[in-house]
Amino acid sequence: MKEIEEILLPKLSNENKGEETLSSKTCSFLQQLKKLSFMAAPMVMVTVSQFLLQVVSLMMVGHLDELSLSGVALATSFADVTGFSILLGMAGALETLCGQTFGAEQFHKFGNYTFCAIVSLILVCVPISLIWVFMDKLLILLGQDHAISLVAGRYCIWLIPALYGYAILQALVRYFQAQSLIFPMVITSVFVLVLHIPLCWVLVFKLGLGQNGAALSIGVSYGISVLLLGIYIKYSSACEKTKILLGMNALRSIKKFFQLGVPSALMVCLEWWSFELLIILGGLLPNPELETSVLSICLNIGTLHFYIPYGIGAAVSTRVSNELGAGKPQAARDAALAVIILAFTEAVVVSSALFCFRHVLGFAFSNELEVVHYVAKIIPLLCLTVSVDSLLGVLCGVVRGIGIQKIGAVTNLASYYAVGIPVAMLLGFGLHLNGKGLWIGIATGSTLQATVLALTTAFINWEKQATLAMERITEYEHGALPVHNDVV
């Protein structure tokens, strides 16, 4: 009997240990899912509220005259492509640097990275501002209507202050995001959006500034957002350990910021630019007015949806970077797995809603029956794109959290410009599928990108990434400059 016990007891012990391990893994997964769920919804509110500032200004201008609306619509598209998308992407470097630093509890480096990002993004704004000053001449050179180009050029000049406010705001958003301080951003973003509506109305109509007032209102609103978040950082005890530091010691991280920031920007911009190119190609098809109108409607729907998975991706970026910085690779892996489930759920809900309302959705943008019917035909393809974008948004968040933005940038370049756009041109022009063919091509590029990033995430060596995160954090210490910093 004793011999039997000696044989069975180790086996029973191992089985119990296996059950405990399985139970602990399940608990870790559920815990990450809970944290992501609580972070994702508020982050979506933040990103959508900031996006709606430009939408509100465009709507106000729409009540002036057709020329103003056309000029501002063109200027908004140009500004997004050449300015705001670049700043939004580059700020993603902080999701790696601040997120992993916070996880490792290296709080004295946190503020340095944030100040470094603010300075770096402001420097990037300088050449963008010069482009915007001469934007009307550039648009005329590209064959755009002369009168519309002049309106767009003036609008972009008045929008330059918003560019600098947006740069600082994006750095501060990542500052709060990396610490999971989401609700200060939610309150600030919603408050500024509500304030922006009467502010824009007063500048556009009461003060008679027209479309220029609409541009100025965006800059003022971004400035108010920066001011409110800055006050919170200054006086809140929640930011006591991570105060933003001013000084040369912070600026020595500029090279590291650009090493992560440039590929982060390419991840956002390469995809963004490909969809803008889709509209340009639509203008070369037979019946260009119909094709560009329908493609623009679908693009606007897709852009609005983009901020949902982007917000969820921001949440998982925080969780992954925090856990890797804390030396917890299994928890980072659980966060990546949990966010895929959230993305799948969101994709099913949104694509189902779009499909069910496909026959009436076009009426929100146009009263022309031809446009409405064409939109209904492309909606099933848009549902596919929305589903893929849901996965892409969260996978890009995982990539930023790990710090492998270069892989994401190369994947975007190959997926859209080596595959997606050539397929779009072949189907749209070669096989005469017109706008539907163009959209199928871009959807092919998105699907390829999502597949590659999904495989990359599946085969990530999380233990190695935790080690690399620690090396990235300690690298800061080895080159620190003996310069005193001032605290904001």
N, C-alpha and C positions, 0 to 999 in steps of 0.2 A: 504493500500500500504506500509506503514511504517513497519507494522508487517511482511509482506512478505519479505521485504528487510532484516529485522533482522534475519529471518529464513535462507534466501538464502546466505547472505554474508559470514557467517562463513563457510558454505559448499564450496562456491566458493574459499574462502581463503585456505581451506584445500586442495582442488583439485590443486590449483596453487602451493601450497607448495609441494605437491606430485610430480608434474611435475618438479619442480625445483630440488627436491631431486634426481629424476630419471636422470635428465639431468646432475647433478653434478657427479653422480655415473658413468655415461657413459663417461664423460670427464676425470674422474680419471682413468678409465680403459684404455682409449685411450692414456692417458699420460704415463701410465706405459708400455703399449705396445710399444710406441715410444721409451722410454728410453731403454727398453730391446733390441729392434731391433738395436739401435745404439751401444749398448755394446756387444751384442752377437757375431756379425761377427768379430770384432777385437779380442775378447777373443779366438775365434776358431783359428784365425791366430797365436796367441801367443802359444797356447797349441800344435798345429800341428807343428809349427816351432821348438819347443823344442823337440818334439818326433822325428822329422826327423834327428836330430843330430846323433842318434844311427843308424838310417836307412842308412845314408850316409856312416858312418864308416863300417857298414856291407857290403855295396855295394863295397867299396874300397877293403876290404879284399877278397871279392869274386873273384877278379882278381889276387890273389896270387896263391892259389892252393886249392884243395878240402878239405884237412885236416884242413887248416886254417879257411876256411869258416864254416866247421862243428863245429870246436871248438868254434869259435866266436859266431855262432848262438846259441849253447848250453849255452855259458857263458852269452849271452844277455838275454836269457830266465830266467836263474838262477838269474841274477842280478836284473831283473825286479821283480821277485817274492819275493826275500829275501831283497831287498833294496829300489829300486826306488818307487815301489808301496806303501811301508810303509811310506816313507817320503811324497809322494804326498798326501796320505790319512790323515796323522797326521796334515799336514799344513792346512787342512780344519777347524781345530779349530779356526784359525784366522779369518775365514769368519764369524764366530759367534761373537767372542770377538771384533775384530776391526770393523766389520760392524755395530754392534749395538752401539759401543762406538762412532763411527763417526756420526751415526744418532742422538745420544744424544748430540753431539757437546762437548764431553769430550775429547778434543784433547790432553791434557797432559797425558792421559792414553794410547793413541794410540801407541806412540813410545815404551812405556814400554812393551806392549803386544808383539810387533814385536821383540824386543831384547830378550824377554823371549822365544819366539818361536825359534829364531836362536840358542840360547844356548841349548834348549831342543832337537832340531833336531840334533845338533852336538853330543850331548851325546848319542843319539840313534844310530848314525853312528859308534860309537866305537865297540859295540858288532857285528854289521854287518860286519865291516872291518875284525874282527877276523875270522868270518865265511868265508869270501872271501879269506883270506890267505890260509886256508886249504880246499879250494873248490875242488881242484883236488882229494884229498884223499876222500872227501865226495862223489864225483861223481863215483869214482872207487868202493867205498863201496856200492853204489846204483846199481852197475852192468853196468855202462857205459863203453864204449870202452876206453882202457888205454891211447892210443895216443891222442885221442880227448879230454880226461879229462885233460891231461897235458897242452894242448894248451889252453883250457878253463880256467884252473887254473891260468896260467901266465897272460892271458888277464884280469881276474878279479883283480889280484894284481895291474896291471897298471891302472885299472879303479877306484881304491880306491880314488884318489884325486877328481875324478868326483863326487863321492858320497857326499863328504863334500861340494863341490861347488853347487851341486844340492839341498842340504839341505838349504843352505843360500838363494839360488835363489827362492825356493818355498815360503820361508817366505817373501821375498821382493815382489814376485808376488802378494801375498795376501795383502801386505801393499798397493800396488798401486790399486789393484782391489777394496778393501773396500772403497777407495776414488773416484772410477770411473775414475782414471787416467790411461786409457787404452792405449792411443797412444804412450806414452813413452815405454811401454812394447812391442808394435807392432814393432816400429822402431828398438828397440834393438834386439828383437828376429829375425827379418828378416835379419838385418845386420850381426848378429853373424852366422846365418845359411849360408849366402852367403860367409862369411869369412871362415867358417868351411870346405868348400869343398876344396879350395886350401891348407889350413893348413893340413888337413888330408892327402892329396895327397903327400905333401912334406914329412911329417913324415913317411908315409908308404913306399913310393917308393924312393924318393931322399935321405933321411937319412938312408934308409935301416932298419927301425925299424919294418917293417912288421905289424903283427896284434897288437903288443904292441904299435906301433905308433898310430894305430887307436883308441885304448883305451885312450892313452894320449891326443889325439886331443879333445876328448869329455870333459876331465877335463879342458883343456885350454879354450875351448869355453864356458863352464859354468862359469869359472873364469872371462872371459871377460864380460859376461853378468852381473855378480854380480858387477864388477868394474864400468861398464857404468851406471847401475841403482843406485849404491852408489853415483856416481858423481852427478847424477840428483837430488837425495835426498839432497845432501849437498848444492847445489848451486841454486836449483829452488825455486822460491817464492811460487809455488803451494804446496810445502811440508814444508813451514815455520812453520805452526801450529802443524804439526805432526812429528817433528823431532824424530829420533830413539834415545832413551835415554839409556846410559850405566850406570850400577850401581846396587847395591843390591836391591834397591827399585823395579826394574823391575823383579828381579829373584824370588820374593816372589809369583809371579803368576804361577810358574812352575806347582804346583799341579793342579790349575784350568785348565792350558793348557792341561795337560795329561788327566784330567777328560773328556775333550771334544775331545782331539786328538786321544786317543786310540779307542773309538768307531768310530770316523771318519775314522781311518785307516782300521778298520774292515769292514766298509761299502765298501771300495774300494777293499781290499785284498781278502775278502771272495768270491766276485764275480770273481775277477781276477784269483785266485787259482783254482776255479772250472773249468774254461775254460782250464787252463793248465793241470788239471787232465784229462780233456776230451782227450787231445792228448796222454797222457800216456795210457789211456784205449784203445785208437785206436790201439796202438801197440800190444795189446793182442788179437785183432780180426783176423779172417782168412784174408789172404792177407794183412798183416800189412803195407807194404810199400805203397800200394794204399790208404788204409784207413787213415794212418797218413798224407800222402801228401795232400789229399783232405781236411781233417779236419784242417790241418795247413794253407792251402790257405784260407779257410773260416774264420778261426780265425784271420788271418792277415787282411782280409777285414773288419771284425767286429771290430778289434782293431783300425784300421785307422778311421773307422766311429765313434768309441767311443769318440774321441776327439771333435767331432762336438757337440753332446748333452752335453758333459762335459763343453765345453766353454759356451754354452747357460745356463747350470746350474750354472756356476760361476757368470754369469750376474744376474740371478734371486736371487742367494744367496745374492749378494750385495744389490739389491733392497729391498728384504724382511728384511734383517738385518738392513739396514739404516732406513727403515720406522718404524720398531718395536722399534728401539732405539730412534727414534724421537717421539714415542708415537702416531703413526698413523696406527692403526690396519687395518682400511678399505683399506688404500693404499697398505699395505702388502698383503692383500687378493687379491686385484686387480692385483698385480704383479704376484702372484701365478697362477691366472686364465689366465692372458695374456700369460704367458710362456707355458702353456699347448697348446694354439693355435699355438704358434711358433713351438713347438715340433711336433704337428700333421702335420703341413705343411712340416716340414723338413723330417719327416718319409715318407710321401706320395711321395715326390720328389726322395729321395734316393732309397727307395724300388722299385719304378717304374722303375728307371734307371737300377738297378741291374737285375730286372726281364726281361727287354727288351734286355739286353746284356748277358743273362745267357748262351747262346750257344757259345759265343766267349770270355767270361771273363776268362775262364781257360787258354787260350793261353798266357795271360800275365804272367803266372807263370810256364807253362809247355807246351812242344810240344807233349807230349804223349796223343793220342786221348782218351785212356781209362780214364785218369785223367780229361780231358776236359769234357767228357760226364758225368762223375760222379759229377763233380762240377755243371753242368747244372741241375742235378737232385736235388741237395741239395740247390741250390739258392732260390727256393720258401720258404724253411724253414729259410734260412738266411734272406730273406725279412721280415719274421715274427719277427725274433730276432732283426733285425735292428729297426723295428717299435717299439717294446717293449723297446729296449735300448734308443730310443729317449725320450720316456716318463720317463723311469727310470732316465736318466741323469738329467733331469730338476727337477724331484721330489726329487732326492737326494740333488740338489741345494737348494730347498725349505727347506728341513730338516736341512741342515747346516745353512741356514739363520736364522731359528727359534732357533736352538740349541738343537734339540731332536735327536742327533746322536745315542743315545743308542737304540732308537726304530728302526732306520735304520739298526744297526748292528744285532740286534736280528732277524729282518725280513730277512736279508740276510742269516744268519745262518740257519734258519728254511726252507727258500725257496730253497736253493741250496743243503744243506747237509742232510736235513730230507726228502725232496721231489725230487728235481731235479736230483741229482746224483743217488739215488736208482731207480728212474724211467728210467734214462738213462741206467743203468746196466740191468734192467729188459728187456727193449726193445732191447738193443744192443746185449746182450748175451742170455737172456732167450727166447725171441721171434725171435732171429736171424735177426734183422733188421740192424745189423752192424752199420756203421758210421751214417746212417740216424737215427737209433734208439737212438744213443748217443746224437745226436744233438736235437732230439725231447725232450729228457729228460731235457737237459739244458734249452731249450726254455720254457719248462713247469715251471721250477724253476724261470726263469726271469719273466714269465707272472704272476705267483703267487706273486712275490715280488712287481711288478708294481701295481697289484690290491690292495695289502695291503697298500702300500704307498699312492695310490690314495684315498683310503677310509680314511686313517689317515689325509691326507690334507683336504679332504672334511669336516671332522668333527672337525677340529681345532677350538678352541675357541681363536680367534685372539686378543680379548681384554685381555684375561688372559695372552697370550704370550707377549703382550706389557708390561704388569705389571711385568712379570718374567724377561723380558729384562732389565727393569729399576732396578729391584732388583739385577740382575747380575752386572750391572754397578756400583750401589752404594755400593755393597759388597766390591769393590776394595778400596773405600775411607775409610771404617771402619777399615780395617787392614793395612793401609798404614804405612810404616816404615819411620821414620824421617832420611832418608839417602839422601845425595845430589847426583844428577845424572850429568853425562857429556853428552853433546849433540854431536851426530855425524853430 
